[in-house]
């Protein structure tokens, strides 16, 4: 193992117990504190890249070489340590997601080729600082990217595993709703990202006809407003009361959250993807609030809404269904 090792950017490192890291050395039994200290030292040194020989040499006063090698091998097998640096093309990110996908057995082996990076396509709709930062970050991770305008037409995605990412420097309800309608009609999965000063609003992740769409979210937000007419007026881009000046910190939070969801979806790692979930992140405190968006059966975009019948109260709707 002569390659330089790095910590995977997607590695979820909490507690690595005996079930994850097995280290047995003849003539000596390590305590839990010894193991935790060893792992922390390895991960700290691997943050900027490290070779096994350098690790064993630096830790020789505390641990024998065979113990360090056993720990490194276990970390490599669980993809906590990877041989590629994510800052050099995003290979570590892709490698980690591919491992998670196969480990969780979420996709049959005969379908794995359909989720290779060569088959990805991300359509980025939006303009402004947030869209530019996202495009730069995803390009560094070698994600095939095609940019369109705020109200542009969706490209032909063919047989590729495609995702539409709509972003704005403010919560642009009009653009999000218009692009959502196009994506649902096309059967294209989509994700929405807006920034309100220092607050990041990400979601929902929409899988047409299977999850709640953005129109479902907008309808529920609108129904909670006391002054609906004023909300409708201020929801239009030309009536925004302030200039779109998102903070740089908020942009970084938005790039991180959206990139995570984009990579998980495109790679086929659907575990904890949080579809039909709206996330709100306060970039000043780091607090994240997630709320589930329920699908509206009579949504005008993804439901079975019809103008043939008037929409009244729940009781009136049940009577209409009974008479039908």
N, C-alpha and C positions, 0 to 999 in steps of 0.2 A: 504494500500500500504506500507507494511513493508519491501519489498525487497530492496536490494541495487541497485541504478540506476547508469548507465554509459551513456556517450555520444556515440552514434553509430559511428563507424569509417567511415561509408559511408554517414553520414548525411550531406546533402548540406545545410548548414545554411547561409543564406544571410540576408534577412529581413523578420521577422515574424510580420506581421501586424495584424489588427483586424480580418481579415478573417481566420487567422491561430490560433491565440491565443485570445480567448474570455474570458475576465475577467471583471465581473461586481459585484461590492460590494455595498450593500445597504448603502446609506449615503455618498458615496465617489466616485468620478470619477477620474480615473487615467489618467494622461497625457501620450503622446507618450514617453516622456523621462523616465517617471516612468516605463513603460512597458519594454522598451529596457534595462534599468538598472536592472530590476528584472530578465529578461531572461539572461543577461550576467552573473549575479551573480550565477544563478542556473547552467548554463553551466560550469562556472569556477569550481564550487564546485563538479559537477558531473564528472569532468574529471578523477578523481581518485576514483570515487565511493562515493555515499552519500545516506543516508536514508532521507525519507520525514521528520521525526521528527527532525533530525539534521538541515535540511534546514529551517523549520519553526522557530526553536529556534534561529538560527544565523541571520535570517532576521526579527525577531520580532520587532526590533526598527523602521523598515522602512515600513513593510507591514504586514497586519493582516494574520493570518494562513489560512483563507479561500481563500485569493487571491493567496498565494503561492501554495496551493493545487490545485487550478484551473489551474494555469500555468503549474504545473508538470503533471497534468492529460492530458492537451492538448499536451504537448511535448511527452508524452508516446504514445498517440493515433496516432501521426504523425511519430512515430519511431525515433524521434530525440534522445530521451532517451530510453534506453532498459535495461532490467533486467540482462543481461549477459555481462560479460567483454570479449572483443574480444581477449585479451591476454591469456585467459584461454580456449583455444580450438576453438576460432573463432565463437562461437555461435551468438554473436551480429552481425557479418557480415552476416551470413546466415539468421538471423531473419530479418534484415533490407532489404536484397535483396528479400526475400520472400514477405515481405509487399509491396515493390515497384512493384513487379511482379503482385500481386493481385490488387493493387490499380490502376495500369495502364491498367488493363484488357487486357493484351497482350496475355494471354493464356486462352482458355476455361476452365471452372472449371473441366470438366470431364477429362482434360489432365494434371491437376496439379500434379498428382502422378508421371508422367513421368519425372518431373523436381525436384524431391526430391533428397537430397544429397546422399541417399543410391544408387541412380541410376547413379551417376556421375562416370566418369573415365577420368583422365588426363594422357596422354602419354607424358613424358618429354624426348626429344631427345637432347643430348648435353653433353659436358664434360667441366670442368673448374670451376672457381670461381663463375661465374654467374649461371650456372646450379645448383651448390651445394647450393647457397643462395636461389634460387627459390624453390628447393626441401624442404629445411628446413622451409621456410616461409609458403608454402602451406600445409606441413604436420602439422604445428601448427594450421592451420584452418580446419583440418580434411578432406582435399580434397583427395579422393582416387587417389593414384599416382602410376604410373608404369614407371620406367626409362629404356631407351634403349640407345645404343651408337649413335655416330654421323651418322653412315650409317646403323643402325640396321633395322631389319624388323619390320613392324608395327604389333602389337598383334591383336588378334581377339577381337573386342570390343562388339560383340553380340548385344543385344538390348539396351545397355547403352548409355546415352548421353555423347559422348566422344569428346575430343579435343586434337589435337596434338600441343604441344608447342616445337618449335625448338629454341634453344638458343646457343650462342657462345660468347666467350670473345673478338671476333672481328667479323666484317661483313663477314661471311663465305659464299660467294655466291655459291660455289660448293655444300656444304652440304645443304644449304637452297633450292636450285633448285632441288636437288635429292630427298629430303624429300617431297617437294611440289608435285613432280610428283607422288610419291607413295600415298600421301594423296588424290590427285585429282582422281587418278585411283580407290582408295578404297572408295571415296565419304566421306572422313573424314575431318571435319573442322580443320583448322590449323592456328597457329599464330607464328610469327618469331621475335626474339629478338637478336640484335647484339649490341656490345659496342665497340666504337672506341675511345680509351683513355678515355676522359671525356665526350664523347657524346653517348647518348643512342638512338638507332634506333629500333623502335618497329613497327611492322606491315609488310604487311597488315594482317587483319583478313580475312581469306579465307573461303568462303562457296562454295564448289565445284559446278561448272556450274551455280552459281547464282551471284557470285561476281568475281572481278579480282583476279587472283592468283599471286603467287610470280614470276612466269615466266613472267607475264605481266609487273610487276614492273621492273624486271631485264632488259627486252627488252627495256623499255623506258629509263632507266638509261644508258644503253649501247649506245642508239641512240643519246644521248646528248654529248658523248665524241668525241673530235677531233681526238685522237689517239686511234682508236678502238683496233688495234693489241696489243698495250702496255697495254690497259685496260684488254684485255683477258688474257694476261700473268700474270698480277698482281692480277687477280681475283682468281687465284688458291692458295689454302692454303700454298703450299710449297714455293710460291714466295712472301709471305707477307714480307715487308721490316722491320718490327719491331716485337718484341716479344709481345705476348698477355698479357699486364699488365694493365687491366682496374682499374681505381681508385675505392676505396671503396664507395665513394659518388655516382659514376656512377652506380655501382652495386645496391645500394639502390634505386636509381631512377628507374632503370630497373625492379627491383623486384616489386616496387609499381605499375608501369604502367601495367606490364604484369599480375600481380595478380588481378588487377581491372578488366581487360578484361576477364580473365579466369573465375572469379567468376560471372561476369555478364552473360557470355555466358552459363555456366553450369547451372545457376539458372533460365535461361529463361528470364532474364531481358534484352531484346534486345533494349530498348530505349537508344539512344546515345551510341550504341555499337561501332560505327565508323568502320564498315566493309569497306573494300577497301580503307582504309586510312593509310598512312605512317606517323608516328610521329617521330620527331627528337627533343630530349631534351638535352639542354646544362646543364649539372649538375653543372657547375660553376656559371651560372647566373640564372638558373631555367627557362629560356625561352623555350617555347615549340612551335614548328612549325609543323602544320599538313597539309598534301597535299593529295588530292584524287587521287587514282590510277584507271585509266579507264581501263576497260576490253578490251583486244585485240580480235576482232572477229576471227582472224586467228592465235591465240596463239597456239604454238605447244603442249602445255600441256592441256589447258582447252577449246580451241577454235576448229575451224573446219579446221585447217591447213591440207594441203594435198601435197604430193610430186608429184602428177600426173600433176600439172600445175606449170609453173614457176611463181615466185612472182616478179612482176615488180613495176612500179609506180602505183599510184592510177588510172590514166587514163588507163593504160594497164590492170589493174585488172577489171575495169568496162567493157572494151571491151571483156575480156575473159568471164565474167559473161553473157554478152549480146549474145555471140556466143554459149554458153552452152545450 
